[in-house]
Each structure stands twice: as structure tokens, then as C-alpha cells.
């Protein structure tokens, strides 16, 4: 919020930090004056938060291995970037990193239109996995990242919630078990049938 009692408003007055970004609308505001800032120089920030890919861009991902330069000066190859290790989540990071380089899976999730309109029953939290995996995939393949690594925090929070804490950030897990659960959970959340031993992805 931007109201007089909001954290953002109080912060702007106390610390003279005046530019705020609404993470839902991706609009910038100047506080405490409370007006929207429209400036094309801020587009890099919103693109890092919500990268988008066209079908044409996706079709050329495997044909050109072009290095990108992050804003911190490092170079990286989109799709081959690090995932931050938060606590003991390296088993999940390894699986997510591998899946991000499976072209049919990657291509499907890079284009949000493929799954944005899928309807799920009220109260079904499993679609959160689909949304967060898509967001992570787009961040991993973003050619305009600020750094050559990405945080999987939101994705892992969804994993903890949707797996009913069977897979956690703070405790080591089995990568093969995680892979099996994750692919089946994605498949079911996208409207497929639940399978105990295998998934149709692949």
C-alpha cells in the first residue's frame, strides 16, 4: 500500500527513499507525494522481475549460444546460471537446473500463455508449482539479468507448501524422489492424471 500508515509511506518520510515498485502491478510510485513514475529507464528492473519471451525468441534459444553481460559486469550464458543455495536445498537446485535445460519443458514454461488460462478447483494450491516454475524458468533464461545467478526462493516455498513439507529448504532431500514428485505434481496441476511411478513429461 501507499497510504499514510503504510510501511512504504513511513519509510519514504523517515529515510528519504522515494521510489517504490508495486510488485503486483509493476508500477513505480514516488512517495510521499503518491504519484506514478513513468520512465523507460526503469524497464530493466521490471523485465528482471517478469521476463517475457516470444515464440520466435524461444525457437532460437538452442541455435545461438550468445553470452550476456549482467549489470554487475559478469558474463553468463542464459539458461546456464547459478541457483542460490539458501540452506540445504542443493538437491532441489540440481533437479530444477537440469529441468530448465530440457527443451520441450523449457519452451512450454517460458511462454506463460501456455498455462495462464488453466482452471483449477477452488482452494487447489498445486497450480502454484506451475506458476513458480514458470517464473523461475524465465529468470534462468533471462538475457538481461542483474547478476549471473538467480534465487529459487519463491519456487522452493511453493515446493515446501505443495509437498506438505516432504521436501524442505532446511533439510537435505533425495534428488530422485524430488524429481519424481515434482514432475508428477506439475503434470497433475496442468490437468493430467496422477501417476505414482512415472510422468508423461519427457
Buried (B, 14 or more C-beta within 10 A) or exposed (E): EBEEEEEBBEBBEEEEEBEBBEEEEBBBBBBEEBEEEEEEEBEEEBBBEEBEBEEEEBEEBEEEEEEBEBEEEEEBEBBBBBBEEBEEBBBBBBBBBEBBEEEEBBBBBBBBEBBEEEEBEEEEEBBBBBBBBBBBBBBBBBBBBEBBBBBBBBBBBBBBBBBEEEBBBEEEBEBEEBBBBBBBBBBBBBEEEEEEEEBEBE
